[in-house]
Amino acid sequence: SSIQVTPLASGSQGNSVLVEAGGRSLLVDAGLPVDALEERLAIVGKRPGQIDALLLTHRHRDHIRGAADFVRRYKTRVLSTRRTLRSLPNDLHRRYHAVVPGTPRMVGSVRVAAFALSHDAPDTVGFRITCENDSYGHATDLGRFDESVVSALHRCRVVYLEFNHDRQLLDQGTYPPLLKRRIASDWGHLANDSAAALLQQLCWPGLEHVFLAHLSQHNNRPELALDAARKAMIAAKAAPRLTIARQEAPTQVPVALPEL
């Protein structure tokens, strides 16, 4: 059974991705208010009570804003690193399951493996979700990547990858200098060219779909992110589908119809 990935929201206003595999439904991050999460799940035909586990990447508000309310309302189990769990309310601790990079957890037949990312929230992680022979790789909120990130995302069929900013737009933009430095730093967010360089290393014949995620509203444009990704694909002689993950609505990818 192949893994299905539906971004519900992507960007600095809030992040959440629905991942369905092996008869289980997982939510990666809950960065919208709980009512908005319910609404977006309804749009894609999911009831919140059907979510088997909530996976949290780190403790920044645009990733955990609705987490506590969601868990309270639907008794969902939460998988995350200890330091991220510490930023959630204590009364829910029975639902918390700490994950450690390098030690996978199972949700039914679905294997969830966390891996460390360099970001300015303690213990930020990405996730590799595997069911049978199918893998999904999720990596946003990283200022740089190294071999460990490449190997964590190696041979995934679907990849959800941060293309946060265009360096020139960030440089010339209206953000205060301190914030610009934070975003561009090794502990900030991935620029289009860095994301493309990472993507080039992730190309293999089985890579079918890449979501370009966490695009900055102010310091990026979809066409710039796509252009960087396409150049990487050409260099790697690969042709996965490229989709921009949207902020304002779920990103529903139409099923490709066979050509007549």
C-alpha positions, 0 to 999 in steps of 0.5 A: 500500500503506497503512502499518501501525502496531503499538505494541509498548510505550509509556511510561516502562518502554520504547518501541517501534513497528513500522511496515510500509510498501512491503514494509519493516518499521521499528522506531521505538525499541528501549526494551525488553530485546532478549528482550522485543522479540523476544517482542512482535514474535512476538506480532504475527507478525514475526521480528526478522530481518525488521526492515529498519531501527531508527529511534531518536528519542533516547538516553534509556534507555526508547527505546534500552535494547535497541538495541545487543543487537538490532543485534548479534543481527540486523545491523539498520541504525540511522537516527538523529541523530549525537548519539544514535548516539554513545551506542551502542557503537562496535563497531556503527558500520558499521550506523549511518546518521546522519539530519539533520532536513530531509534524508530517507533512503530505506529501499527505497521508504519515505521517512524524514524526521526533525524536531527536538523540544524534549526534554532529550536532545540532538538528539531527533527525531520521524519522518515515514514516507511510502510513496507517498501515505500518511504516518505521523507519530511524535512523543513526548518533547517539552515543547512544539510549534511550527510546525515540528512542526505542519508536519512532521506535517501531513496524516498519515493515522496519528499517534502522539502523546505525551499524557504527563501531566495537569497537575493529577495531576502537580502533586498527585502524589508526584514530587520538585519537581525532576522535576515541573519537568523533566516540565512544562518546555519540554524535558520531556513533553507534557501532555494539553491541549498534545497536544490543542491540537497534535492539533487543528491536525493534523486534516484529512479524511484523518486516520484514526487517532491513537495516544495515546502515552507516558502516564505511569503516575503522572501520567495516566489513559487516560480523561483523555487520551482526553477531551482528545483527543475535545474537540480532535476535536469542535472540529476537526470530525474523527473519527479513531479514538483508541487508547491505546498500551499499556505492558504488551503490543503494541497490536493494533488490530482491523480494523474489520469492515464493518457488516452 
